[in-house]
Amino acid sequence: MNRNIRKEKTGEYLFTIIFNLILLYIFNNLLNWHVYFITTALNEILWIINLAIIITIIGNFLLLLYHPEWLRHLTKMILNIFSFIAVYYLYKVFPFNFHNSFINWGLSILLILGLIGLAIAIIVEFSLMLNKKP
């Protein structure tokens, strides 16, 4: 891997770690901030959201230290699986109430599209991982 590509990947992993640390803080404080469209049902799924974010931080930290292509695809596949589970619970519990059925319906559709996208990403990463030799 040439040096510029390695620097880009390192920057990508660092950015992802920092971004997810910020997300972890935000999700764990949404109810304290009394955001009008977030319901207390968020407490029911906060554990899986936190788990998905923490796994993403750990996965990107691992890739920061050691990032052969096969491990990158394996890690991304695992991260996508945890993200899929978190988005599924987000859809199932739906801790949002915008007091507008059209917005609630639209967000439900976006979550379903996200689940479809994550399912495709899992399959793609699995396929790419199989095509790389360790």
Residue pairs with C-beta under 8 A, 6 or more apart in sequence:
1 9
9 63
9 67
10 64
13 60
13 61
13 63
13 64
13 67
14 64
16 56
16 60
17 57
17 60
17 61
17 64
20 53
20 56
20 57
20 60
21 57
23 53
24 50
24 53
24 54
24 57
27 42
27 46
27 49
27 50
27 53
28 46
28 50
30 38
30 42
31 38
31 40
31 42
31 43
37 96
37 97
37 98
37 99
38 95
38 96
39 95
39 96
39 97
40 95
41 93
41 94
41 95
42 93
42 95
44 93
44 95
45 86
45 89
45 90
45 93
45 95
48 85
48 86
48 89
49 86
49 89
49 90
51 82
51 86
52 79
52 82
52 83
52 85
52 86
55 78
55 79
55 82
56 79
56 82
56 83
59 75
59 76
59 78
59 79
60 75
62 71
62 75
63 71
63 72
63 75
68 132
68 134
69 132
70 129
70 132
70 133
70 134
73 125
73 126
73 128
73 129
73 132
74 125
74 129
76 121
76 125
77 122
77 125
77 126
77 129
80 118
80 121
80 122
80 125
81 122
83 118
84 115
84 118
84 119
84 122
87 111
87 114
87 115
87 118
88 115
90 111
91 108
91 111
91 112
91 115
94 104
94 107
94 108
96 104
96 107
97 104
98 104
98 107
